[in-house]
Amino acid sequence: MESLTRDSPSGILAVLCGWMGSHHHVGFTVASRSAWGLRGAFWPVLNRVMTGCVWMGVQMYWGGLAVRLVLNAIIGPRFIFMANTLPASANVETANLICFFIFVLALLPLMMVPPERLQRPFYIACAMITSTLAGMLLWSLIAAGGAGELLATSTTQGGPRLSWNMLYGLQSFIGAWLGGVLGQSDWTSLPDRFPRDPHRLRSERALRAIFWNPFLLLLFIQTNSASDAATRAGTFFAGLGLLASQLSLCVVLNSVSAGMDLTTLAPQYINIRRGAFIILVIGVAIVPWNLVNTASTFLTVLQGWSIFLAPMIGVLVADYFAVRRRALHLADLYIGNPTSAYWYTFGFNFRAVVAWAMGLWPLLPGFVRTVRGIGGEEYSGWDNLLRLNVFFGFTVAFGRFAVCEDGSGYLDDEHILGDVEKRF
């Protein structure tokens, strides 16, 4: 029931955003032009690229932790307890930094391979990570002698505070996937798709600690059982599974998808492969370990992106389903001059900008308060509104755009194919 409640909103939004790709075979960058205009579409694309850069850096850092798990298991205590020569202000240990760049070097050859040739290896990676997480779950249950106290412990809060915190947890999960949800047409426009594997594991009773990240859990186990051969063997295979997962995610969800988006900004200079390498360089430059050193920091980062992306999803869905009733003037999506039905005003649809801004600005005060640590235990109305950021941003932008957009560029289904054949 928890998984259904948590995953259903993301799944529904992904289907809605991917509908244009599966039915019209246009990617996200092209589909955005109908709502935002031929030039205005660069804004949602740029936001998607920025999201891809952040996730690229974060997942490369986690990939580095997977490399460290493997090297810890192979080398043993010498590497597990390697002296940290970096200052505390660096927010990263020497061994983790070394493994981060090892992961980057391992990722580079995969980015040279065309995505369609990686599908079978990705199926293997999906099987590996599924087996890894199933094994970790079984180990946790056996070591703890059952489900542990985490599931049986009653809530420490009640009333409105509990309700708002539950919404905050749900929004955090949905917000983590909004970048991929917004760009679903990039993948549904293609004949084949690649597997995805969101995952998280917690263990309390066995280790007397709560871990929000499986990498940290396994590193903790290695540190406390450095000389145990069985522990090193188990964490080695777990590390391999997590490593395969992170390599797959970095290629599919970040380098390729964001690389495709980046090509639209300067197509004469940037192809998908060059765009992927640009995303990688930026992912390293943002020093991602500063974004994931604590769970609270990571959740703040996710919220920061979701308040921008949720209204964009609302605009995209409203334009296609409510305004145009799933009909697009396909040929005009590729005409970059005033003769296009989607040229609007100098290439910008300012109604889309207004709808996006109206779904965004009420969330900014609560976000600023969260970043600055204002409020503490007392929630204000702005804080509570931020806990509804995905639902609020999507609903407001959807309603504003659906009501005020005039439907210019609308063409019914029976004319679409003939028009495309005539122009191309």
RORO-301759 format. One record per residue (C-alpha): x, y, z. Coordinates in steps of 0.25 Angstrom, whole numbers, always signed. Layout:
BEGIN
x, y, z
X, Y, Z .
...
***
This chain:
BEGIN
x, y, z
+0, +0, +0 .
+11, +10, +3 .
+18, +7, -10 .
+5, +9, -17 .
+2, +22, -11 .
+17, +27, -13 .
+19, +22, -27 .
+5, +25, -33 .
+6, +40, -35 .
+20, +39, -42 .
+14, +28, -51 .
+2, +36, -55 .
+10, +48, -58 .
+20, +40, -66 .
+9, +34, -74 .
+3, +48, -77 .
+17, +54, -81 .
+21, +42, -89 .
+8, +42, -97 .
+12, +51, -108 .
+25, +43, -110 .
+18, +30, -111 .
+7, +35, -120 .
+14, +46, -129 .
+28, +41, -128 .
+34, +54, -123 .
+43, +56, -112 .
+42, +66, -100 .
+50, +77, -107 .
+40, +77, -119 .
+28, +74, -111 .
+30, +87, -102 .
+29, +96, -114 .
+14, +95, -115 .
+12, +100, -101 .
+24, +110, -99 .
+27, +114, -114 .
+38, +111, -123 .
+48, +120, -115 .
+41, +119, -101 .
+43, +104, -101 .
+58, +106, -98 .
+54, +110, -84 .
+48, +96, -80 .
+59, +89, -87 .
+70, +98, -80 .
+63, +94, -67 .
+64, +79, -71 .
+78, +80, -74 .
+81, +87, -61 .
+74, +76, -54 .
+82, +65, -62 .
+95, +72, -58 .
+91, +71, -43 .
+87, +57, -44 .
+99, +53, -52 .
+108, +58, -41 .
+100, +52, -30 .
+99, +38, -36 .
+114, +39, -40 .
+117, +41, -25 .
+109, +29, -21 .
+116, +21, -32 .
+129, +25, -26 .
+124, +19, -13 .
+120, +7, -20 .
+135, +6, -25 .
+140, +8, -11 .
+131, -4, -6 .
+138, -13, -17 .
+152, -8, -14 .
+149, -9, +1 .
+145, -23, -1 .
+157, -26, -10 .
+168, -19, -2 .
+163, -20, +12 .
+167, -11, +24 .
+178, -4, +17 .
+168, +3, +8 .
+156, +3, +18 .
+164, +11, +28 .
+172, +20, +18 .
+176, +33, +25 .
+168, +45, +21 .
+177, +56, +16 .
+166, +66, +13 .
+161, +76, +22 .
+147, +75, +28 .
+142, +87, +20 .
+144, +78, +7 .
+132, +70, +12 .
+138, +57, +5 .
+149, +47, +10 .
+161, +44, +2 .
+157, +30, -2 .
+143, +34, -6 .
+149, +45, -15 .
+159, +35, -21 .
+147, +25, -24 .
+139, +36, -30 .
+149, +39, -41 .
+151, +24, -43 .
+136, +23, -46 .
+137, +35, -55 .
+148, +28, -63 .
+139, +15, -63 .
+127, +23, -68 .
+135, +29, -80 .
+135, +17, -89 .
+120, +14, -87 .
+117, +28, -92 .
+124, +25, -105 .
+114, +14, -108 .
+101, +17, -115 .
+89, +15, -105 .
+82, +5, -114 .
+94, -5, -112 .
+93, -4, -97 .
+80, -10, -95 .
+84, -24, -92 .
+95, -20, -83 .
+85, -11, -76 .
+75, -23, -74 .
+87, -30, -67 .
+90, -18, -58 .
+75, -18, -55 .
+76, -33, -50 .
+88, -30, -42 .
+83, -18, -35 .
+69, -25, -32 .
+77, -37, -27 .
+86, -28, -18 .
+74, -21, -12 .
+67, -34, -9 .
+79, -40, -3 .
+81, -27, +6 .
+67, -28, +10 .
+68, -43, +14 .
+81, -40, +22 .
+74, -29, +29 .
+62, -38, +33 .
+71, -49, +38 .
+81, -40, +45 .
+70, -33, +52 .
+62, -45, +55 .
+50, -40, +48 .
+45, -27, +42 .
+51, -19, +54 .
+46, -8, +63 .
+45, +2, +51 .
+32, -3, +46 .
+26, -6, +60 .
+29, +7, +67 .
+17, +16, +68 .
+18, +30, +63 .
+24, +41, +72 .
+15, +52, +66 .
+1, +53, +63 .
-10, +62, +57 .
-7, +73, +47 .
+8, +72, +49 .
+8, +57, +45 .
+0, +59, +33 .
+9, +70, +28 .
+21, +62, +30 .
+15, +50, +23 .
+12, +60, +11 .
+26, +64, +12 .
+31, +50, +10 .
+22, +47, -1 .
+26, +60, -8 .
+41, +57, -6 .
+40, +44, -14 .
+31, +50, -25 .
+41, +62, -26 .
+53, +53, -28 .
+47, +47, -41 .
+41, +60, -47 .
+53, +62, -56 .
+51, +49, -63 .
+36, +50, -63 .
+36, +64, -70 .
+45, +58, -81 .
+38, +44, -83 .
+35, +47, -97 .
+50, +46, -100 .
+48, +31, -97 .
+34, +28, -101 .
+37, +34, -115 .
+47, +22, -117 .
+43, +8, -120 .
+50, +2, -108 .
+52, +7, -93 .
+62, +4, -83 .
+60, -1, -69 .
+59, +8, -57 .
+62, +4, -42 .
+58, +14, -31 .
+63, +8, -18 .
+65, +11, -3 .
+67, +2, +9 .
+67, +5, +24 .
+72, -4, +35 .
+72, -1, +50 .
+71, -13, +59 .
+82, -20, +53 .
+92, -9, +54 .
+86, +1, +64 .
+86, +12, +54 .
+77, +17, +43 .
+83, +18, +29 .
+75, +25, +18 .
+85, +21, +7 .
+89, +7, +4 .
+104, +11, +1 .
+106, +17, +15 .
+100, +4, +21 .
+109, -5, +14 .
+121, +4, +17 .
+117, +4, +31 .
+117, -11, +31 .
+131, -12, +25 .
+137, -3, +35 .
+132, -11, +47 .
+135, -24, +41 .
+148, -21, +33 .
+155, -35, +35 .
+143, -44, +33 .
+144, -51, +20 .
+129, -54, +19 .
+126, -39, +21 .
+136, -35, +10 .
+131, -45, +0 .
+116, -41, +3 .
+119, -26, +1 .
+128, -28, -11 .
+116, -34, -19 .
+106, -24, -13 .
+116, -13, -18 .
+116, -19, -32 .
+101, -19, -32 .
+101, -4, -28 .
+112, -1, -37 .
+105, -6, -49 .
+92, +1, -45 .
+99, +15, -44 .
+106, +13, -57 .
+93, +10, -64 .
+86, +22, -58 .
+97, +31, -61 .
+97, +27, -76 .
+82, +26, -78 .
+75, +36, -69 .
+86, +47, -69 .
+97, +47, -80 .
+88, +42, -91 .
+75, +49, -88 .
+81, +62, -84 .
+90, +61, -95 .
+78, +60, -105 .
+73, +73, -98 .
+86, +80, -99 .
+87, +78, -114 .
+75, +87, -117 .
+82, +99, -110 .
+93, +98, -121 .
+91, +87, -131 .
+101, +92, -141 .
+112, +89, -130 .
+106, +79, -120 .
+102, +65, -123 .
+97, +55, -113 .
+110, +50, -110 .
+117, +63, -108 .
+105, +68, -100 .
+107, +55, -91 .
+121, +59, -88 .
+118, +73, -85 .
+108, +68, -75 .
+119, +59, -69 .
+128, +71, -67 .
+118, +80, -61 .
+114, +68, -52 .
+128, +68, -46 .
+129, +83, -45 .
+117, +84, -36 .
+125, +76, -25 .
+113, +67, -23 .
+118, +62, -9 .
+113, +75, -4 .
+99, +72, -8 .
+98, +58, -2 .
+106, +59, +11 .
+93, +58, +19 .
+79, +53, +16 .
+73, +67, +20 .
+82, +74, +10 .
+79, +64, -1 .
+64, +66, +2 .
+65, +81, +1 .
+72, +80, -13 .
+61, +71, -18 .
+51, +81, -13 .
+58, +92, -20 .
+57, +86, -33 .
+43, +81, -32 .
+37, +95, -29 .
+42, +99, -43 .
+39, +86, -50 .
+25, +83, -45 .
+18, +96, -51 .
+25, +92, -65 .
+19, +78, -64 .
+5, +85, -62 .
+7, +94, -74 .
+12, +83, -83 .
+0, +74, -79 .
-10, +85, -80 .
-6, +89, -93 .
-7, +75, -99 .
-19, +69, -92 .
-28, +81, -89 .
-25, +91, -99 .
-21, +83, -112 .
-28, +71, -108 .
-17, +62, -112 .
-15, +68, -126 .
-2, +75, -131 .
+1, +82, -144 .
+14, +74, -145 .
+20, +81, -157 .
+19, +94, -150 .
+27, +89, -138 .
+40, +89, -147 .
+37, +103, -154 .
+45, +114, -147 .
+39, +126, -153 .
+25, +134, -151 .
+18, +125, -161 .
+18, +114, -151 .
+5, +112, -143 .
+14, +111, -130 .
+22, +124, -132 .
+12, +132, -123 .
+19, +146, -120 .
+34, +146, -125 .
+35, +131, -123 .
+30, +132, -108 .
+16, +128, -102 .
+16, +137, -90 .
+3, +130, -85 .
+12, +118, -82 .
+22, +127, -75 .
+11, +133, -66 .
+4, +120, -63 .
+18, +114, -59 .
+21, +127, -50 .
+8, +126, -43 .
+10, +111, -40 .
+24, +115, -35 .
+24, +128, -27 .
+15, +124, -15 .
+26, +113, -12 .
+38, +122, -12 .
+36, +128, +2 .
+35, +114, +9 .
+47, +109, +1 .
+55, +121, +5 .
+51, +118, +20 .
+55, +104, +18 .
+69, +107, +12 .
+72, +118, +23 .
+67, +109, +34 .
+56, +118, +38 .
+44, +113, +46 .
+50, +101, +54 .
+38, +93, +60 .
+28, +103, +57 .
+22, +102, +43 .
+16, +114, +36 .
+6, +114, +24 .
+18, +116, +15 .
+25, +104, +20 .
+12, +96, +19 .
+10, +100, +5 .
+24, +96, +1 .
+20, +82, +6 .
+10, +82, -5 .
+20, +87, -15 .
+17, +77, -26 .
+2, +76, -25 .
+1, +91, -24 .
+11, +95, -35 .
+5, +85, -44 .
-10, +88, -41 .
-8, +104, -42 .
+0, +104, -55 .
-10, +94, -61 .
-22, +102, -57 .
-16, +115, -61 .
-12, +110, -75 .
-24, +102, -78 .
-33, +114, -75 .
-26, +125, -82 .
-19, +118, -94 .
-26, +121, -107 .
-22, +108, -114 .
-15, +114, -125 .
-8, +104, -134 .
-20, +94, -132 .
-22, +84, -143 .
-31, +72, -142 .
-26, +58, -144 .
-30, +56, -159 .
-22, +67, -164 .
-9, +65, -156 .
-3, +53, -165 .
-7, +60, -178 .
+0, +73, -174 .
+13, +66, -170 .
+13, +58, -183 .
+11, +71, -191 .
+22, +79, -184 .
+32, +68, -183 .
***
